[in-house]
Amino acid sequence: MPNGAEDELEQALLEVRALIESTVAIHRDRSLRAQQIATVDGGYEPVLRAAGKIIRDAVRSIDIVDSRLPGADEASPRREQAERRLIYTAAEGVSVRLLTSPAMIDEDFVREQLALERPVAIRVARVPPLQALLVDGTAALVMAESAAGVRASVIRAPEVLHTLGTLYDSIWRNAVPAGERIVFGDRDRAALARQILGALRAGVTDEVAARELTVSVRTYRRHVAEIMALLGAQSRFQAGVRAAELGLLPAAGASGAGPRA
């Protein structure tokens, strides 16, 4: 996504956070607003239960944003499995979209969806820190950074839901579909792929790049060809563009051509 679009996206998300915060603050003592925006306290388990209820109540659509929040701990495999299972509790016929950041994409989950008759649609974008669950345009569960830290809220306020829905659709249109072509394999292969993409972007010759990776030039060129095929690229330049769209490359100006931290 071009830098201008990324800046607009980040600003839009900041506006959503501000809207949620101001709506809560202004109407904190009003009973109707208390029903429309309710804070979920008590940690992870209450949030998981709230998410499960919203998903089971879905009739038409479920839209999910999954991007790491500031200071969030790495999720355990057991916790990630619990979150995935919630998606499968949705009623038959409910469409599910998942928008995730490059750092959060779960390659095993992508492969799992490719084998299903009704898969979750997954796209990747550089999404600023936010976790959200939007259902039918009538309810949402949002976890976002606030002045008091990370806050989870169940939202039924029409004006906030409309803003979230419009923002989600805008990001989705510009996001890159996740599929076989962006699944590099295990962690080591993904790291190698990012090193090679970094070398291509830096304009390093095949001979120099191969020497830095301690492989033969022939092996290096074979890796380049495989990565181009995975990205659906017809040229090295196109591979670099697509890798940048997916956020697979470190930010421009970062030192070294190695993998992202």
N, C-alpha and C positions, 0 to 999 in steps of 0.2 A: 504494500500500500504506500503511495507517495507520502513524503513527509508532511505535506500540507493536510492531507486527509487524516493522517495520524494525529496531528495537532488538533484538528477539528473534533476528532473522536474523543480525545482526552478531555477537551474543553466541555464537550457534551456530557461526558460521564461526570465531570466535576459539577456541572449544573444539575444533573439528576441527584447527586448526593446532597447538594445544597437545597434542592427542592424538598427532598425527604426530610432533612433536618429542620428546615423552616416550617414545613407543614406540621411536623410534630410539635415544635416549640410554640407555634401560634395557637394551635388547637389542643394543647395538651390536656386541658381540663374539660373539654367538651365530650360528652358521652358518645355522640355520633362519630366524632373523629377518633375516639378511642377504639371504636369498632373497626374503623377504616385503616388505621395504622397502629398495630400492636407490637410492642417490643417482645422478643423471645429471650427470656433470661434463663440462666442455669447451665450454660455451657453447650457442649456439642450434642449430647443426647436429646435435649428438648428441641434443638434445631432440626435434628434428623427426624424426629417424630412429626414436627410441623411440616417438613418437606414431604414425608410419606403421605400425610393426610391430603395435602394439596394435590399431589400426583394422583392419588386414588380418586379424587373428586373431578379430575379432568374429563371433559367430554369430547373436545375437538383437538386441542393442541397443547404441547408442552415445549417451551423454549428455555434453554439452559445456557447460562454464561458461567464458565469455569476458568477463573484466572486467579493466580495466587495473591492473597492479601498481604500487606506489609506485616512482617514479623510472624507470619503464620508458620507453624511447624510443618515438617514434611509429614504427609499423611501416611499412616501405616497401611500395609497391604490389606489387613482385615477391615480397616475403616474404608478404604477405597472400594472393597468388594461390597460392603454394606450400602454405600452410596449407589453403586451400579445396580444392585438388586432392586432398589427403589424404582428405577426406570421400568423394570419389567412388571411392576405392580399396576401400571397404567392399564386402563380398559382397552380392549381390542378396538382397533380403528383410530386410536388417538395418535396423531403424528407427533414425532419427537425430533427436535433440532438441538444440537449441541454446538455451541460456539466456544472455542478454547484458544488459549495462547500457545505459541510454539513451545514454551517451557513446560506447559502442563499436558501436552498431548500424550495420551496413553496408547502406545502402538499396539499392545495386546488387545485393547478394547476396539481399536480400529479394525484389526483383523477379525475379531469376533463378529463385528457388525457386517463385514463383507460376506459372511457365510449365512446370514439370516435372510428370510424371505421379506420381512418388513424391518429393515435396519434403521437404527438411529442415524439421521443425517448429521454428519460432522463436518464443520469447517474451521479453518485456522486463521486467526488474525492477531495483530499486535494489540490485544485488549488490555487497557489499564486495569489495575487491581480491582476486581469486583466479582462477587459470586451472586448469581441470581437465578430464580426459577419463576417463570411466567406461565400462567395457565389460563387458557381460554380468553385472555384479555380481561379477566374478572378478578384475578388474585395473583399475588406475587410474594415470594420470600426472597428478601434481599439482605446480603451481608456486605457492608461497606464500611470504610474507615470514617470515623466521626471524631469530634473533639474529645469524646470520652473513650476512644479506642474503637475496636471493631464492634459494630452493632448489627444484630439480626432483627429484622422486622417483617411481620406479615402485613402486606399492604392490599387494601381494597379500595383506596381512594381513586376515583376515576381519572383525575387529572395526572396523578403520578403514573398510573398504569398506562395511560395514553402516551406519556413521554417515554417510558421504558420500552413500550412496544414499537414506537416509531424509531427509537434509537437502535433497537435490536435489528429491525428489518434493514436499516441503513448499513449497519456493520455487516450483516449477513450477505448482502448483495456484493460487497467488495471483498469478502473473505475467500480464501482458497479451499476448495473441497479437499477433505482428507480421504485418502484411499491408498491403494496398493503402491502407487508411485512415490509417496512420501514416507513409506515405512522402510527405513534403512536396515532394520534387523535389530541385533542386540546392541548394547551400549557401546562396545568397542567399535563396531562397524559404523555406528552413527558418529562417533568421535572422529574416526578416520575420514568419513565423508565430509564432515565440517572442515577438517584440516585441508582437504583437497579443494573444497569450494573456496576457502580462504586464500589458498595459493593461486587459484584461477583469478579471483578478484584482484589480487595484488599484482598480477601479471608476471608471476614467477615462471621461469622456463621449466619445461618438463624435467630437464636434467637436474636443475637445482632442487626442485620440489621432490623428485625421487630420492635425491641424496639426503634431504632433510628427513624424509620418511623412512629412510634405510630400506628402500625397495629398488628394484631395477626400473629403468625407464619404461620397459615394455609392460611391467606389472602396473606401474603408475598409470600409463595410458589406458590399460584395461579397466582400472578402477574408475577413471574419468568417464569412459564409455558407459560403464554400468550405472554411474550416478546420473548421467545425462538421460539414460533410458528410464530410470526410476522417476525422474522429474518430468519426463515427457518432453525433453528439450531437443531441438534439432541442431543446436550449436552450443559452444561453450558459453558464449555471451548470454544466450537464452537460459541456460542452466543457472547462471549467476543471477539473472533477473528473477527467475522463479524461486530460487533459494532465498533471495531478499524478501520476496512476497511472503514466504513461509516463516521468515524470521530465523532461518537456519544459520545465518552468518552473524558474527559479532558486529557491533556497531562500527560504522566507518570511522577510522582513526584509532581503533583499538590496536594495541601492540600485538604483533605476532599473528600467525595465520592459523593458530590452533583452535580447538573447539571452544564453544561458549562455556562460561563458568556455570 
